[in-house]
Amino acid sequence: MRKIKVAHVLNSVGGVDVYLRLISENTNPNRIEHIIIHQRDLKKKPYKNGNSTIREYYIPIKRNIHLFNDIKAIYKTIKYLKKEKPDVIHAHSAKGGIIARSASLFYKLNVLYTPHAFSYLSATSKIKKNIFLRIEKLFKYFNSYVLATSQSEKNRALNDVCYSESKVIVFNNCILPIETKDLHSNVLKEHNLPCNYLATVGRPSYQKNIEFMLDVIFELKKNIPDIHLVVMGVGEYSPNLNAVKAKVDHLELKKNITLVNWINRESIFSIVNKSMLYISTSRYEGLPYSVIESLALSKACVVSDCDGNRDLVENNYNGYVIKQGDLESFTKKIEKLYFDHKIRNKFANNSYNLFNNKFNLRNNITCLEEVYFKHSK
């Protein structure tokens, strides 16, 4: 059996780190060997492929643009590629994509680039958005295929960045089924959570739009005084945290909001599992693991109509998809599911069926292996 080597280039944080661990741990070690080129972080546990620890190489890769560090990161990546001689490169997020594709000019390999939500979607001004989009368009010529995490991300690659159809592949973000019998309720007691609450996972940031979520809770409180929202994922990279805390105070929501610092995935699963439903007000996504996990845990969802969310929630099937900024609709739909147990349970069952049919990693991982083989040298 032929075996190939895949080199991953990335800044391994957040959902990107989750993605890498899931695929590296679940690809067949007799077919795929992985190496990882990323930033040094002594707090991270080693990456595994089967029973083997994956070799890691370190570069000064960071989220923001830093010309000296970025050039140094490209130089080191070239050196590691020449040493390891991989068959294909898998680059993750904008910065990993730039570094890997630049390095591939000196060590010629196909680069499978997974944006995990294109960088220009994060821009808060038209000028920045235009700059980031131009960068994406420039680098599409650098030995580049897009390995999109969703159909929405594929559409962005085709329509905004102008890739040709033959240069875009879809491999949906997937997770393993979650065994609820293994989950514990201790974490609920630790955070003193009420019996009934809504759940969301997302660092306070422009992308996750938690401030709007607080507006929704403020409106819900008028008819449901004890409404409660648990926000998980606060801490590691939360640029809007102070603004969120200030708004909680301003709207007098301290008794209605619990902010949970960064916790392990099993604890997150335990909290989501006991929630009434899952909500997201994101401005953009790739294909959010938090929503996939909610489907796997059989949760009805109320989400904003953005890339990623609309790929996971089908309106009136397993939840509601609401136009961004539509405060009245968000409030009414959450309130409906809060009180209507029959519809909520129907949506919950549909969520699990959707997960099992489309986003179960056990069923889909061989598709990714075939993508690696097809584009290897």
N, C-alpha and C positions, 0 to 999 in steps of 0.2 A: 504494500500500500504506500503510495506516494505521500510524503509529509512535507508541509511547507511552513515557513517562518513568517510571522506577521509582526511588524514593528509598530507599536502604538506611540504617537507623539501627542502630548496633551499637558494641560494644567489640571491635575487630577483632584478636583474639588466638587462637592455637591453631587448633582445628578450625573455629571460626567464620570465621576469616580464610581458611582453605583453601576452605571452602564458597563464600564470596563470590567468591574469585578464579576458582574453577571455573565458576560460573554466569555471572559477568560476562564472562569470556573466551570463553565458548562459546555464549551467546545471539546471535541474529542481529542485528547492528548496524543493519540496515535496518528492523527491527521494534521493537527495544528500545534505549532510551537509559538509562543508569544514572547516578545521582549517589550519592555516599557521604557520610554524616554520621557522623563517628566521632572518636576521640581522635587528637591529633597524635602521630606517631611518625616522626621523621626517618630512622630506620633502615629503614623499610619501602620496598620498591620500589613504584612507581606501579601502580595498577590499570588494566587495559586492557579495552576492548571492541572486538574486531577490531584495527585499527591505531590506534585513537584512545585517548588517555589520558583516563580518567574524572575528572570534576571532583570534588574532595574538599572538604568543609567540616568544621570542627573544633569539637568540644564537649568539656567536661570530664567525660566519661563514664568511670566506674570500676566495677570489679566490686562493691565493697562499698557499702553505703548511706552517703551523705554528703549531708545535706539541702540545704545551700547549693549545692554543686556540681550536685546533681540538678535543683534548680529553675533554676539558670543554664543547664544543658544543655537543659531543656525550652524555656526562653525562646529560646535560640539556634536550636533546631530549628524552632520556629514561624517565626522570621525567615527561615531558609533555605528552608523550604517555600513561604512566600509569595513569595520571590524566584524560585525555580525552577519553581514550579507543576507538580509531578509529577502523574501520573494515579493512582498507587497507591503505598503505602508498604510496604516489606518490612522488618520489625523482627526482630532476631536476639537470642536469649537474653533472660533475664529483665529485665535493666536496659535493654537496647535496646527491649524490648517496653513497659516502663513509660513511658519517655521518648517513644517514638513515639506511643503511644496517648493519652498526656496531651496531646501537641502536636496530635493530630488533632481534639481538641475545639474548637480554635481555627482549624484549617484542615482542614475536613471532607473526609476521604478514607477509603476502606477501608484497614485495616491488616492485612496478612498477617503473622502472628506465628509465627516459627519458634523454639520453645523451645530446641532443641539439648539436650534433657534438662531437664525442668521443675525450677525452682529448689528446690522443696520436697524433691526427692530427694537434694539435697546436705546437708540438715540433719542434724546429728549428735545432736539432741535432739528429743523430741516437741513441746516448746514452740515451738522454731524451725520445725519442720516445719509445725505448725498455723498459725503466723503467715504463712509463705511461701505456704501453700496458700490462706489467706484472701485474700492479696494477688492471687494468680492468679485467684481466683474474682471478686474485685471488678473487675479490669481486663478480664474477658471481655465486659463490657457497653460497652466503649469502642471502638466501630467495629471490632470485632475478629473476625478469622477465624484459626484455627490452621492453619498450613501445616506439617504434621508431617513429620519426617524418616524415619518408619517407622510400621508398623502398631502397634507397641507404644506409640509416642508418641501416636498417634491414640487408642488405648484409654485412655491416661491422661487425655487431654483430655475424653473422653466420660464416663468412669467416676469420675474423681477431681475434676476441675475443673468437670464438669457442663456442658460445651458441648453444644449441640444438634447432631445429626448433620449438619444443613445448614451448620454453621459450621466443619466440620473437613475438611481436604483432606490427602491424602498425596502427597508427592513424595519418594521415597526419595533419601537421599544417594547420589550417583553419582560415579564418577571416569572418566577416559579410560583406555583400555587401556594397560598398561605394556609398553613395548618392552624386553624383557630384553637384547636385543643391544646396547642403548645403555648398559647398566649396567657399571660397572667394579669390580674387586675390590680396588682400592688401599685403600679404606676399611677392608677387613678386615685388611690388613697394618698399617695405622695403629694399629688397636686391638688388634693381636696376638691375633686370635680363632682358636680351634681349628678343626679341620675339621668337627666335629660340635657343634652348639649349638642351643638353643631361642631364639626371639626374641619380644620384646614391645615395644610402644610405649606409654608412659604415664608422665606425670610422677608422682613419689611424692606421693600425695595420698589423702584419704579415698575419693574416687571410684574410683581405680584399684586400691587395696587391694594395693599391692606387698608389704606386710609378710606377707600371707597367701601370696603367691607364693614368698617366701623359705622359708616353712614347707614348701611343696611341694618345693622344690629340696632342702631338708635331708633330707626323707624319701626322695627319689629317689637321693640320694647314697649311701644305705645299700646299694643294689643296683647303682648306676652311679656308681662313685667319681669318674669324670671328667666327670659331667654339668655342662653349662655353660649359663648363661642370660645373654643380652644384653638389657639394659633400655635402651631409647632414649627420648629426650624429657626427659631430666633437665636441669633448669636454669631455664628461663624462669619457671615458676611451680610450685615444688616444695615445698610447705609441710611435707611429711613426710620430706624428704631426710635430715635428721640422724637421724631415727628409723630410717630404712632402713639408713643406714651403720652405725649402732650395732648393729642386728640382724645385719647381715652379719658384723660382728666377733664378736658373741656366739655365733652359730651356726658360726663358723669356716668361712665360705663365700667368703673372699676369692679363692681360686683358682677358684671356681665361678661367680662373678658378674662381669660387666663392666657398669659404669654409663657410658652414653654421653651426653655433654652435647648440647644442642640442635644438630642438624645439618640440612642441607637434605634435602628429600624424596627426591632422587635417591640420596643416600647411605643413607638409611633403606631405600629399595627394594633397594639392593645388598646390604645386610645381611640383610634378610628373604628375599631371593631365594635366598641360600645357606644359609638355616637349614633344619633338619630339619622343624620345624613351628612354628606360632604359638600362643601361649597368652595368655589374658586372665582376670584374676580380678576384674574390675570389679564394683562394687556397683550401678552404674547407668550407662546410656549413652543417647545419642540414637540415632544409628546410626553407630558408630565407623568413621572413615576407615581407621584402622590395620587393622581386620579386613577391610574391603572391599578394601584394597590386598593383603592376604594372599590373598584369593580370586583377585584378578587375577593374582597371582604363583603360583597353583596350590599353595597350602599347605593341608595338613590342619590343623585347628584344635581346640584344647581350651579351652573358654571357660566362664565362669560363667553360670548361668541368670538373666540380667537383661535389662531392656529393651535393645534394640539388638543385643546378642549373639545372642539367640534368634531375631532376624529374619534373621541372616546365616549362622548355623550350624545345620544340620538334623542332629539326633542320628542317628548311624550312617549318615549320607549323606556329609557332607564333614567330619565331626569328631564331637566329643562335647560335649554341653551338660550341665554338672555343677551340682548344687545348691550355692548359695553356702555356703561354710564346710565343705564335705564334703572334708576333707583326704585321706581314704583313696581316694575315687573319683577325685579329681584325680590323685593319684599313680599309681594303677593304670592309668588311661586313657592318661596320658602315657607311662608305661613300655611299655604295649602298642604304641603307635604308634612308639616309639623303636626297638623290636626287630622289629616286624612290617612289613617293607618292602612287602609286597603290599597290605595294608590301607591303609597310609599313601599309597601311590601311587594307589590307587583313590579315596580321599578327596580327594587333591590334584587329580585330574582332575575330580571332581565339583565342587570349589570353583570351578574356572575356568568350568565350564559354568553354574553358578549366577550367577557374576558377569556373564557375557555375556548371560544371559537377563533379569536383573533390575536390575543396577547399573552398566551401561555407559552413560556420559553421552552418548555419540554417539547412542545409540538413544532416549534419554529426554528430552533437553533441550527438544524442541519441546512436550512436555507442560507444562513449567514456563512456557514462553512463553504457552501458552493459558490457564493459570491467571492470569497477569498481565493478559492482555487481558480475561478474563471479569470480573475484579474491579476494573478501572480505571473511572474516572469517565466 
